[in-house]
């Protein structure tokens, strides 16, 4: 039993290595969806299925677009500094 417990604890102590290649960036999609779902679930006064899905999709899309804009700006800044 202690060996299994240590194995489970090791999964939470050692960080998961997620790269920075385009395939790894797909992990941002469920993260943004989870953030949008929790945020909208706490902020909407009345939740109906249609409006909730629409609001979550809009917020997720805006978060993803903002992340892309910031990434491009930082990439451009890094390119200008290193050239």
PDB file of N, CA, C and O in Angstrom:
ATOM      1  N   UNK A   1       0.805  -1.211   0.000  1.00  0.00           N
ATOM      2  CA  UNK A   1       0.000   0.000   0.000  1.00  0.00           C
ATOM      3  C   UNK A   1       0.845   1.272   0.000  1.00  0.00           C
ATOM      4  O   UNK A   1       0.550   2.187  -0.769  1.00  0.00           O
ATOM      5  N   UNK A   2       1.895   1.366   0.840  1.00  0.00           N
ATOM      6  CA  UNK A   2       2.691   2.599   0.814  1.00  0.00           C
ATOM      7  C   UNK A   2       3.365   2.835  -0.533  1.00  0.00           C
ATOM      8  O   UNK A   2       3.544   3.984  -0.936  1.00  0.00           O
ATOM      9  N   UNK A   3       3.741   1.773  -1.234  1.00  0.00           N
ATOM     10  CA  UNK A   3       4.376   1.942  -2.532  1.00  0.00           C
ATOM     11  C   UNK A   3       3.411   2.588  -3.520  1.00  0.00           C
ATOM     12  O   UNK A   3       3.801   3.462  -4.294  1.00  0.00           O
ATOM     13  N   UNK A   4       2.155   2.158  -3.493  1.00  0.00           N
ATOM     14  CA  UNK A   4       1.158   2.755  -4.386  1.00  0.00           C
ATOM     15  C   UNK A   4       0.902   4.214  -3.993  1.00  0.00           C
ATOM     16  O   UNK A   4       0.727   5.066  -4.865  1.00  0.00           O
ATOM     17  N   UNK A   5       0.881   4.501  -2.717  1.00  0.00           N
ATOM     18  CA  UNK A   5       0.672   5.863  -2.242  1.00  0.00           C
ATOM     19  C   UNK A   5       1.814   6.774  -2.693  1.00  0.00           C
ATOM     20  O   UNK A   5       1.573   7.897  -3.136  1.00  0.00           O
ATOM     21  N   UNK A   6       3.047   6.297  -2.583  1.00  0.00           N
ATOM     22  CA  UNK A   6       4.195   7.086  -3.036  1.00  0.00           C
ATOM     23  C   UNK A   6       4.163   7.294  -4.540  1.00  0.00           C
ATOM     24  O   UNK A   6       4.547   8.355  -5.032  1.00  0.00           O
ATOM     25  N   UNK A   7       3.709   6.293  -5.265  1.00  0.00           N
ATOM     26  CA  UNK A   7       3.602   6.425  -6.720  1.00  0.00           C
ATOM     27  C   UNK A   7       2.584   7.491  -7.099  1.00  0.00           C
ATOM     28  O   UNK A   7       2.825   8.283  -8.010  1.00  0.00           O
ATOM     29  N   UNK A   8       1.463   7.516  -6.417  1.00  0.00           N
ATOM     30  CA  UNK A   8       0.437   8.527  -6.688  1.00  0.00           C
ATOM     31  C   UNK A   8       0.940   9.909  -6.307  1.00  0.00           C
ATOM     32  O   UNK A   8       0.722  10.870  -7.045  1.00  0.00           O
ATOM     33  N   UNK A   9       1.614  10.026  -5.161  1.00  0.00           N
ATOM     34  CA  UNK A   9       2.138  11.320  -4.729  1.00  0.00           C
ATOM     35  C   UNK A   9       3.219  11.824  -5.679  1.00  0.00           C
ATOM     36  O   UNK A   9       3.337  13.032  -5.883  1.00  0.00           O
ATOM     37  N   UNK A  10       4.002  10.937  -6.257  1.00  0.00           N
ATOM     38  CA  UNK A  10       5.066  11.346  -7.177  1.00  0.00           C
ATOM     39  C   UNK A  10       4.483  12.001  -8.421  1.00  0.00           C
ATOM     40  O   UNK A  10       5.109  12.882  -9.010  1.00  0.00           O
ATOM     41  N   UNK A  11       3.293  11.579  -8.825  1.00  0.00           N
ATOM     42  CA  UNK A  11       2.664  12.204  -9.982  1.00  0.00           C
ATOM     43  C   UNK A  11       2.308  13.659  -9.729  1.00  0.00           C
ATOM     44  O   UNK A  11       2.284  14.456 -10.667  1.00  0.00           O
ATOM     45  N   UNK A  12       2.034  14.017  -8.500  1.00  0.00           N
ATOM     46  CA  UNK A  12       1.674  15.396  -8.180  1.00  0.00           C
ATOM     47  C   UNK A  12       2.893  16.243  -7.827  1.00  0.00           C
ATOM     48  O   UNK A  12       2.829  17.471  -7.894  1.00  0.00           O
ATOM     49  N   UNK A  13       3.991  15.612  -7.454  1.00  0.00           N
ATOM     50  CA  UNK A  13       5.188  16.354  -7.073  1.00  0.00           C
ATOM     51  C   UNK A  13       6.019  16.712  -8.300  1.00  0.00           C
ATOM     52  O   UNK A  13       6.503  17.839  -8.412  1.00  0.00           O
ATOM     53  N   UNK A  14       6.189  15.768  -9.219  1.00  0.00           N
ATOM     54  CA  UNK A  14       6.997  16.006 -10.419  1.00  0.00           C
ATOM     55  C   UNK A  14       6.129  16.692 -11.472  1.00  0.00           C
ATOM     56  O   UNK A  14       5.076  16.166 -11.832  1.00  0.00           O
ATOM     57  N   UNK A  15       6.548  17.849 -11.970  1.00  0.00           N
ATOM     58  CA  UNK A  15       5.727  18.550 -12.966  1.00  0.00           C
ATOM     59  C   UNK A  15       5.725  17.827 -14.303  1.00  0.00           C
ATOM     60  O   UNK A  15       6.707  17.188 -14.681  1.00  0.00           O
ATOM     61  N   UNK A  16       4.629  17.937 -14.999  1.00  0.00           N
ATOM     62  CA  UNK A  16       4.506  17.360 -16.340  1.00  0.00           C
ATOM     63  C   UNK A  16       5.178  18.307 -17.326  1.00  0.00           C
ATOM     64  O   UNK A  16       4.948  19.516 -17.301  1.00  0.00           O
ATOM     65  N   UNK A  17       5.999  17.749 -18.182  1.00  0.00           N
ATOM     66  CA  UNK A  17       6.699  18.563 -19.171  1.00  0.00           C
ATOM     67  C   UNK A  17       5.824  18.701 -20.412  1.00  0.00           C
ATOM     68  O   UNK A  17       5.566  17.721 -21.112  1.00  0.00           O
ATOM     69  N   UNK A  18       5.374  19.910 -20.676  1.00  0.00           N
ATOM     70  CA  UNK A  18       4.589  20.198 -21.867  1.00  0.00           C
ATOM     71  C   UNK A  18       5.433  21.130 -22.721  1.00  0.00           C
ATOM     72  O   UNK A  18       5.825  22.208 -22.274  1.00  0.00           O
ATOM     73  N   UNK A  19       5.709  20.715 -23.940  1.00  0.00           N
ATOM     74  CA  UNK A  19       6.575  21.487 -24.826  1.00  0.00           C
ATOM     75  C   UNK A  19       5.916  22.765 -25.320  1.00  0.00           C
ATOM     76  O   UNK A  19       4.810  23.117 -24.910  1.00  0.00           O
ATOM     77  N   UNK A  20       6.613  23.439 -26.196  1.00  0.00           N
ATOM     78  CA  UNK A  20       6.097  24.685 -26.760  1.00  0.00           C
ATOM     79  C   UNK A  20       5.890  24.581 -28.260  1.00  0.00           C
ATOM     80  O   UNK A  20       5.795  25.600 -28.944  1.00  0.00           O
ATOM     81  N   UNK A  21       5.819  23.373 -28.778  1.00  0.00           N
ATOM     82  CA  UNK A  21       5.546  23.215 -30.201  1.00  0.00           C
ATOM     83  C   UNK A  21       4.045  23.378 -30.452  1.00  0.00           C
ATOM     84  O   UNK A  21       3.257  23.335 -29.507  1.00  0.00           O
ATOM     85  N   UNK A  22       3.643  23.565 -31.707  1.00  0.00           N
ATOM     86  CA  UNK A  22       2.219  23.809 -31.992  1.00  0.00           C
ATOM     87  C   UNK A  22       1.290  22.692 -31.508  1.00  0.00           C
ATOM     88  O   UNK A  22       0.164  22.964 -31.090  1.00  0.00           O
ATOM     89  N   UNK A  23       1.747  21.452 -31.560  1.00  0.00           N
ATOM     90  CA  UNK A  23       0.910  20.336 -31.092  1.00  0.00           C
ATOM     91  C   UNK A  23       0.647  20.437 -29.583  1.00  0.00           C
ATOM     92  O   UNK A  23      -0.455  20.142 -29.121  1.00  0.00           O
ATOM     93  N   UNK A  24       1.647  20.847 -28.834  1.00  0.00           N
ATOM     94  CA  UNK A  24       1.489  20.983 -27.384  1.00  0.00           C
ATOM     95  C   UNK A  24       0.574  22.146 -27.013  1.00  0.00           C
ATOM     96  O   UNK A  24      -0.064  22.127 -25.960  1.00  0.00           O
ATOM     97  N   UNK A  25       0.511  23.146 -27.871  1.00  0.00           N
ATOM     98  CA  UNK A  25      -0.334  24.299 -27.583  1.00  0.00           C
ATOM     99  C   UNK A  25      -1.827  23.958 -27.645  1.00  0.00           C
ATOM    100  O   UNK A  25      -2.667  24.743 -27.205  1.00  0.00           O
ATOM    101  N   UNK A  26      -2.148  22.788 -28.192  1.00  0.00           N
ATOM    102  CA  UNK A  26      -3.549  22.363 -28.215  1.00  0.00           C
ATOM    103  C   UNK A  26      -4.091  22.114 -26.803  1.00  0.00           C
ATOM    104  O   UNK A  26      -5.305  22.064 -26.606  1.00  0.00           O
ATOM    105  N   UNK A  27      -3.188  21.955 -25.814  1.00  0.00           N
ATOM    106  CA  UNK A  27      -3.637  21.806 -24.433  1.00  0.00           C
ATOM    107  C   UNK A  27      -4.277  23.092 -23.912  1.00  0.00           C
ATOM    108  O   UNK A  27      -4.943  23.075 -22.877  1.00  0.00           O
ATOM    109  N   UNK A  28      -4.080  24.204 -24.621  1.00  0.00           N
ATOM    110  CA  UNK A  28      -4.727  25.453 -24.211  1.00  0.00           C
ATOM    111  C   UNK A  28      -6.235  25.417 -24.420  1.00  0.00           C
ATOM    112  O   UNK A  28      -6.975  26.107 -23.719  1.00  0.00           O
ATOM    113  N   UNK A  29      -6.694  24.617 -25.380  1.00  0.00           N
ATOM    114  CA  UNK A  29      -8.130  24.587 -25.677  1.00  0.00           C
ATOM    115  C   UNK A  29      -8.976  24.078 -24.509  1.00  0.00           C
ATOM    116  O   UNK A  29      -9.938  24.751 -24.137  1.00  0.00           O
ATOM    117  N   UNK A  30      -8.664  22.916 -23.908  1.00  0.00           N
ATOM    118  CA  UNK A  30      -9.478  22.519 -22.752  1.00  0.00           C
ATOM    119  C   UNK A  30      -9.301  23.434 -21.545  1.00  0.00           C
ATOM    120  O   UNK A  30     -10.217  23.596 -20.738  1.00  0.00           O
ATOM    121  N   UNK A  31      -8.119  24.028 -21.429  1.00  0.00           N
ATOM    122  CA  UNK A  31      -7.895  24.962 -20.320  1.00  0.00           C
ATOM    123  C   UNK A  31      -8.776  26.200 -20.462  1.00  0.00           C
ATOM    124  O   UNK A  31      -9.397  26.638 -19.494  1.00  0.00           O
ATOM    125  N   UNK A  32      -8.828  26.760 -21.660  1.00  0.00           N
ATOM    126  CA  UNK A  32      -9.672  27.938 -21.866  1.00  0.00           C
ATOM    127  C   UNK A  32     -11.147  27.590 -21.741  1.00  0.00           C
ATOM    128  O   UNK A  32     -11.935  28.392 -21.238  1.00  0.00           O
ATOM    129  N   UNK A  33     -11.527  26.401 -22.193  1.00  0.00           N
ATOM    130  CA  UNK A  33     -12.925  25.984 -22.044  1.00  0.00           C
ATOM    131  C   UNK A  33     -13.293  25.836 -20.563  1.00  0.00           C
ATOM    132  O   UNK A  33     -14.376  26.250 -20.150  1.00  0.00           O
ATOM    133  N   UNK A  34     -12.408  25.258 -19.775  1.00  0.00           N
ATOM    134  CA  UNK A  34     -12.681  25.099 -18.342  1.00  0.00           C
ATOM    135  C   UNK A  34     -12.781  26.447 -17.648  1.00  0.00           C
ATOM    136  O   UNK A  34     -13.656  26.645 -16.805  1.00  0.00           O
ATOM    137  N   UNK A  35     -11.899  27.371 -17.989  1.00  0.00           N
ATOM    138  CA  UNK A  35     -11.949  28.710 -17.398  1.00  0.00           C
ATOM    139  C   UNK A  35     -13.253  29.401 -17.758  1.00  0.00           C
ATOM    140  O   UNK A  35     -13.888  30.016 -16.902  1.00  0.00           O
ATOM    141  N   UNK A  36     -13.658  29.303 -19.027  1.00  0.00           N
ATOM    142  CA  UNK A  36     -14.892  29.966 -19.473  1.00  0.00           C
ATOM    143  C   UNK A  36     -16.121  29.343 -18.823  1.00  0.00           C
ATOM    144  O   UNK A  36     -17.047  30.059 -18.443  1.00  0.00           O
ATOM    145  N   UNK A  37     -16.141  28.030 -18.691  1.00  0.00           N
ATOM    146  CA  UNK A  37     -17.294  27.356 -18.079  1.00  0.00           C
ATOM    147  C   UNK A  37     -17.451  27.771 -16.628  1.00  0.00           C
ATOM    148  O   UNK A  37     -18.548  28.122 -16.195  1.00  0.00           O
ATOM    149  N   UNK A  38     -16.363  27.733 -15.879  1.00  0.00           N
ATOM    150  CA  UNK A  38     -16.440  28.087 -14.455  1.00  0.00           C
ATOM    151  C   UNK A  38     -16.799  29.555 -14.288  1.00  0.00           C
ATOM    152  O   UNK A  38     -17.620  29.901 -13.439  1.00  0.00           O
ATOM    153  N   UNK A  39     -16.189  30.421 -15.093  1.00  0.00           N
ATOM    154  CA  UNK A  39     -16.465  31.853 -14.972  1.00  0.00           C
ATOM    155  C   UNK A  39     -17.927  32.159 -15.289  1.00  0.00           C
ATOM    156  O   UNK A  39     -18.589  32.881 -14.544  1.00  0.00           O
ATOM    157  N   UNK A  40     -18.425  31.613 -16.386  1.00  0.00           N
ATOM    158  CA  UNK A  40     -19.807  31.891 -16.774  1.00  0.00           C
ATOM    159  C   UNK A  40     -20.805  31.251 -15.813  1.00  0.00           C
ATOM    160  O   UNK A  40     -21.880  31.802 -15.578  1.00  0.00           O
ATOM    161  N   UNK A  41     -20.456  30.092 -15.256  1.00  0.00           N
ATOM    162  CA  UNK A  41     -21.354  29.449 -14.296  1.00  0.00           C
ATOM    163  C   UNK A  41     -21.500  30.273 -13.025  1.00  0.00           C
ATOM    164  O   UNK A  41     -22.543  30.228 -12.372  1.00  0.00           O
ATOM    165  N   UNK A  42     -20.466  31.025 -12.670  1.00  0.00           N
ATOM    166  CA  UNK A  42     -20.562  31.837 -11.459  1.00  0.00           C
ATOM    167  C   UNK A  42     -21.103  33.239 -11.725  1.00  0.00           C
ATOM    168  O   UNK A  42     -21.589  33.888 -10.799  1.00  0.00           O
ATOM    169  N   UNK A  43     -21.031  33.726 -12.971  1.00  0.00           N
ATOM    170  CA  UNK A  43     -21.418  35.111 -13.248  1.00  0.00           C
ATOM    171  C   UNK A  43     -22.788  35.271 -13.900  1.00  0.00           C
ATOM    172  O   UNK A  43     -23.374  36.350 -13.807  1.00  0.00           O
ATOM    173  N   UNK A  44     -23.319  34.240 -14.556  1.00  0.00           N
ATOM    174  CA  UNK A  44     -24.618  34.403 -15.220  1.00  0.00           C
ATOM    175  C   UNK A  44     -25.742  34.344 -14.191  1.00  0.00           C
ATOM    176  O   UNK A  44     -25.780  33.426 -13.372  1.00  0.00           O
ATOM    177  N   UNK A  45     -26.659  35.312 -14.224  1.00  0.00           N
ATOM    178  CA  UNK A  45     -27.752  35.306 -13.244  1.00  0.00           C
ATOM    179  C   UNK A  45     -28.751  34.177 -13.480  1.00  0.00           C
ATOM    180  O   UNK A  45     -29.271  33.600 -12.525  1.00  0.00           O
ATOM    181  N   UNK A  46     -29.020  33.858 -14.744  1.00  0.00           N
ATOM    182  CA  UNK A  46     -29.954  32.778 -15.068  1.00  0.00           C
ATOM    183  C   UNK A  46     -29.314  31.947 -16.177  1.00  0.00           C
ATOM    184  O   UNK A  46     -28.970  32.464 -17.240  1.00  0.00           O
ATOM    185  N   UNK A  47     -29.161  30.651 -15.910  1.00  0.00           N
ATOM    186  CA  UNK A  47     -28.469  29.782 -16.858  1.00  0.00           C
ATOM    187  C   UNK A  47     -29.479  28.935 -17.615  1.00  0.00           C
ATOM    188  O   UNK A  47     -30.224  28.149 -17.030  1.00  0.00           O
ATOM    189  N   UNK A  48     -29.485  29.115 -18.928  1.00  0.00           N
ATOM    190  CA  UNK A  48     -30.210  28.210 -19.812  1.00  0.00           C
ATOM    191  C   UNK A  48     -29.180  27.591 -20.744  1.00  0.00           C
ATOM    192  O   UNK A  48     -28.125  28.179 -20.985  1.00  0.00           O
ATOM    193  N   UNK A  49     -29.478  26.418 -21.263  1.00  0.00           N
ATOM    194  CA  UNK A  49     -28.486  25.667 -22.041  1.00  0.00           C
ATOM    195  C   UNK A  49     -27.988  26.463 -23.245  1.00  0.00           C
ATOM    196  O   UNK A  49     -26.781  26.546 -23.474  1.00  0.00           O
ATOM    197  N   UNK A  50     -28.891  27.042 -24.007  1.00  0.00           N
ATOM    198  CA  UNK A  50     -28.494  27.762 -25.208  1.00  0.00           C
ATOM    199  C   UNK A  50     -27.643  28.976 -24.932  1.00  0.00           C
ATOM    200  O   UNK A  50     -26.602  29.173 -25.559  1.00  0.00           O
ATOM    201  N   UNK A  51     -28.086  29.793 -23.990  1.00  0.00           N
ATOM    202  CA  UNK A  51     -27.325  31.011 -23.694  1.00  0.00           C
ATOM    203  C   UNK A  51     -26.001  30.686 -23.009  1.00  0.00           C
ATOM    204  O   UNK A  51     -25.005  31.377 -23.224  1.00  0.00           O
ATOM    205  N   UNK A  52     -25.988  29.649 -22.195  1.00  0.00           N
ATOM    206  CA  UNK A  52     -24.755  29.275 -21.508  1.00  0.00           C
ATOM    207  C   UNK A  52     -23.705  28.798 -22.504  1.00  0.00           C
ATOM    208  O   UNK A  52     -22.549  29.212 -22.428  1.00  0.00           O
ATOM    209  N   UNK A  53     -24.093  27.938 -23.430  1.00  0.00           N
ATOM    210  CA  UNK A  53     -23.155  27.433 -24.437  1.00  0.00           C
ATOM    211  C   UNK A  53     -22.648  28.572 -25.314  1.00  0.00           C
ATOM    212  O   UNK A  53     -21.464  28.633 -25.643  1.00  0.00           O
ATOM    213  N   UNK A  54     -23.553  29.474 -25.689  1.00  0.00           N
ATOM    214  CA  UNK A  54     -23.153  30.615 -26.517  1.00  0.00           C
ATOM    215  C   UNK A  54     -22.163  31.510 -25.789  1.00  0.00           C
ATOM    216  O   UNK A  54     -21.149  31.908 -26.364  1.00  0.00           O
ATOM    217  N   UNK A  55     -22.441  31.826 -24.548  1.00  0.00           N
ATOM    218  CA  UNK A  55     -21.555  32.687 -23.763  1.00  0.00           C
ATOM    219  C   UNK A  55     -20.200  32.021 -23.516  1.00  0.00           C
ATOM    220  O   UNK A  55     -19.163  32.683 -23.579  1.00  0.00           O
ATOM    221  N   UNK A  56     -20.204  30.727 -23.239  1.00  0.00           N
ATOM    222  CA  UNK A  56     -18.944  30.006 -23.022  1.00  0.00           C
ATOM    223  C   UNK A  56     -18.122  29.986 -24.305  1.00  0.00           C
ATOM    224  O   UNK A  56     -16.906  30.173 -24.263  1.00  0.00           O
ATOM    225  N   UNK A  57     -18.772  29.762 -25.444  1.00  0.00           N
ATOM    226  CA  UNK A  57     -18.053  29.735 -26.723  1.00  0.00           C
ATOM    227  C   UNK A  57     -17.456  31.099 -27.040  1.00  0.00           C
ATOM    228  O   UNK A  57     -16.324  31.180 -27.516  1.00  0.00           O
ATOM    229  N   UNK A  58     -18.192  32.162 -26.787  1.00  0.00           N
ATOM    230  CA  UNK A  58     -17.689  33.509 -27.044  1.00  0.00           C
ATOM    231  C   UNK A  58     -16.502  33.823 -26.139  1.00  0.00           C
ATOM    232  O   UNK A  58     -15.492  34.354 -26.602  1.00  0.00           O
ATOM    233  N   UNK A  59     -16.616  33.499 -24.859  1.00  0.00           N
ATOM    234  CA  UNK A  59     -15.528  33.774 -23.931  1.00  0.00           C
ATOM    235  C   UNK A  59     -14.303  32.918 -24.247  1.00  0.00           C
ATOM    236  O   UNK A  59     -13.180  33.420 -24.199  1.00  0.00           O
ATOM    237  N   UNK A  60     -14.492  31.651 -24.566  1.00  0.00           N
ATOM    238  CA  UNK A  60     -13.363  30.789 -24.935  1.00  0.00           C
ATOM    239  C   UNK A  60     -12.668  31.315 -26.184  1.00  0.00           C
ATOM    240  O   UNK A  60     -11.440  31.374 -26.241  1.00  0.00           O
ATOM    241  N   UNK A  61     -13.450  31.693 -27.173  1.00  0.00           N
ATOM    242  CA  UNK A  61     -12.868  32.242 -28.395  1.00  0.00           C
ATOM    243  C   UNK A  61     -12.098  33.517 -28.150  1.00  0.00           C
ATOM    244  O   UNK A  61     -11.021  33.713 -28.714  1.00  0.00           O
ATOM    245  N   UNK A  62     -12.637  34.390 -27.314  1.00  0.00           N
ATOM    246  CA  UNK A  62     -11.938  35.643 -27.047  1.00  0.00           C
ATOM    247  C   UNK A  62     -10.653  35.407 -26.259  1.00  0.00           C
ATOM    248  O   UNK A  62      -9.662  36.105 -26.477  1.00  0.00           O
ATOM    249  N   UNK A  63     -10.652  34.443 -25.356  1.00  0.00           N
ATOM    250  CA  UNK A  63      -9.426  34.110 -24.619  1.00  0.00           C
ATOM    251  C   UNK A  63      -8.371  33.570 -25.581  1.00  0.00           C
ATOM    252  O   UNK A  63      -7.207  33.964 -25.510  1.00  0.00           O
ATOM    253  N   UNK A  64      -8.770  32.676 -26.474  1.00  0.00           N
ATOM    254  CA  UNK A  64      -7.829  32.089 -27.431  1.00  0.00           C
ATOM    255  C   UNK A  64      -7.278  33.161 -28.372  1.00  0.00           C
ATOM    256  O   UNK A  64      -6.079  33.181 -28.653  1.00  0.00           O
ATOM    257  N   UNK A  65      -8.138  34.045 -28.856  1.00  0.00           N
ATOM    258  CA  UNK A  65      -7.679  35.123 -29.740  1.00  0.00           C
ATOM    259  C   UNK A  65      -6.714  36.047 -29.003  1.00  0.00           C
ATOM    260  O   UNK A  65      -5.701  36.460 -29.568  1.00  0.00           O
ATOM    261  N   UNK A  66      -7.016  36.372 -27.761  1.00  0.00           N
ATOM    262  CA  UNK A  66      -6.129  37.218 -26.969  1.00  0.00           C
ATOM    263  C   UNK A  66      -4.772  36.544 -26.765  1.00  0.00           C
ATOM    264  O   UNK A  66      -3.735  37.200 -26.861  1.00  0.00           O
ATOM    265  N   UNK A  67      -4.773  35.235 -26.482  1.00  0.00           N
ATOM    266  CA  UNK A  67      -3.515  34.507 -26.310  1.00  0.00           C
ATOM    267  C   UNK A  67      -2.698  34.542 -27.600  1.00  0.00           C
ATOM    268  O   UNK A  67      -1.483  34.730 -27.551  1.00  0.00           O
ATOM    269  N   UNK A  68      -3.347  34.365 -28.752  1.00  0.00           N
ATOM    270  CA  UNK A  68      -2.646  34.393 -30.040  1.00  0.00           C
ATOM    271  C   UNK A  68      -2.060  35.776 -30.304  1.00  0.00           C
ATOM    272  O   UNK A  68      -0.916  35.890 -30.746  1.00  0.00           O
ATOM    273  N   UNK A  69      -2.836  36.828 -30.037  1.00  0.00           N
ATOM    274  CA  UNK A  69      -2.342  38.190 -30.260  1.00  0.00           C
ATOM    275  C   UNK A  69      -1.135  38.477 -29.375  1.00  0.00           C
ATOM    276  O   UNK A  69      -0.138  39.024 -29.846  1.00  0.00           O
ATOM    277  N   UNK A  70      -1.214  38.116 -28.111  1.00  0.00           N
ATOM    278  CA  UNK A  70      -0.095  38.352 -27.194  1.00  0.00           C
ATOM    279  C   UNK A  70       1.120  37.531 -27.606  1.00  0.00           C
ATOM    280  O   UNK A  70       2.245  38.028 -27.543  1.00  0.00           O
ATOM    281  N   UNK A  71       0.914  36.269 -28.033  1.00  0.00           N
ATOM    282  CA  UNK A  71       2.039  35.431 -28.465  1.00  0.00           C
ATOM    283  C   UNK A  71       2.715  36.031 -29.686  1.00  0.00           C
ATOM    284  O   UNK A  71       3.944  36.054 -29.760  1.00  0.00           O
ATOM    285  N   UNK A  72       1.936  36.517 -30.644  1.00  0.00           N
ATOM    286  CA  UNK A  72       2.530  37.139 -31.829  1.00  0.00           C
ATOM    287  C   UNK A  72       3.283  38.424 -31.472  1.00  0.00           C
ATOM    288  O   UNK A  72       4.353  38.689 -32.020  1.00  0.00           O
ATOM    289  N   UNK A  73       2.735  39.208 -30.570  1.00  0.00           N
ATOM    290  CA  UNK A  73       3.408  40.438 -30.150  1.00  0.00           C
ATOM    291  C   UNK A  73       4.724  40.117 -29.439  1.00  0.00           C
ATOM    292  O   UNK A  73       5.737  40.770 -29.690  1.00  0.00           O
ATOM    293  N   UNK A  74       4.718  39.123 -28.561  1.00  0.00           N
ATOM    294  CA  UNK A  74       5.947  38.748 -27.866  1.00  0.00           C
ATOM    295  C   UNK A  74       6.962  38.143 -28.824  1.00  0.00           C
ATOM    296  O   UNK A  74       8.164  38.368 -28.682  1.00  0.00           O
ATOM    297  N   UNK A  75       6.483  37.374 -29.799  1.00  0.00           N
ATOM    298  CA  UNK A  75       7.383  36.818 -30.808  1.00  0.00           C
ATOM    299  C   UNK A  75       8.029  37.937 -31.620  1.00  0.00           C
ATOM    300  O   UNK A  75       9.231  37.904 -31.884  1.00  0.00           O
ATOM    301  N   UNK A  76       7.233  38.919 -32.013  1.00  0.00           N
ATOM    302  CA  UNK A  76       7.770  40.055 -32.752  1.00  0.00           C
ATOM    303  C   UNK A  76       8.764  40.851 -31.933  1.00  0.00           C
ATOM    304  O   UNK A  76       9.795  41.276 -32.452  1.00  0.00           O
ATOM    305  N   UNK A  77       8.469  41.056 -30.666  1.00  0.00           N
ATOM    306  CA  UNK A  77       9.379  41.781 -29.786  1.00  0.00           C
ATOM    307  C   UNK A  77      10.687  41.017 -29.622  1.00  0.00           C
ATOM    308  O   UNK A  77      11.764  41.611 -29.679  1.00  0.00           O
ATOM    309  N   UNK A  78      10.603  39.718 -29.422  1.00  0.00           N
ATOM    310  CA  UNK A  78      11.816  38.909 -29.287  1.00  0.00           C
ATOM    311  C   UNK A  78      12.610  38.921 -30.586  1.00  0.00           C
ATOM    312  O   UNK A  78      13.841  38.933 -30.552  1.00  0.00           O
ATOM    313  N   UNK A  79      11.938  38.919 -31.715  1.00  0.00           N
ATOM    314  CA  UNK A  79      12.624  38.963 -33.001  1.00  0.00           C
ATOM    315  C   UNK A  79      13.347  40.294 -33.187  1.00  0.00           C
ATOM    316  O   UNK A  79      14.477  40.329 -33.673  1.00  0.00           O
ATOM    317  N   UNK A  80      12.687  41.400 -32.795  1.00  0.00           N
ATOM    318  CA  UNK A  80      13.318  42.703 -32.929  1.00  0.00           C
ATOM    319  C   UNK A  80      14.523  42.851 -32.001  1.00  0.00           C
ATOM    320  O   UNK A  80      15.513  43.481 -32.374  1.00  0.00           O
ATOM    321  N   UNK A  81      14.453  42.287 -30.817  1.00  0.00           N
ATOM    322  CA  UNK A  81      15.558  42.401 -29.870  1.00  0.00           C
ATOM    323  C   UNK A  81      16.753  41.579 -30.328  1.00  0.00           C
ATOM    324  O   UNK A  81      17.895  42.017 -30.189  1.00  0.00           O
ATOM    325  N   UNK A  82      16.505  40.399 -30.870  1.00  0.00           N
ATOM    326  CA  UNK A  82      17.609  39.521 -31.230  1.00  0.00           C
ATOM    327  C   UNK A  82      18.209  39.828 -32.586  1.00  0.00           C
ATOM    328  O   UNK A  82      19.302  39.346 -32.884  1.00  0.00           O
ATOM    329  N   UNK A  83      17.554  40.595 -33.404  1.00  0.00           N
ATOM    330  CA  UNK A  83      18.109  40.919 -34.743  1.00  0.00           C
ATOM    331  C   UNK A  83      19.037  42.064 -34.696  1.00  0.00           C
ATOM    332  O   UNK A  83      19.584  42.459 -35.726  1.00  0.00           O
TER     333      UNK A  83
END
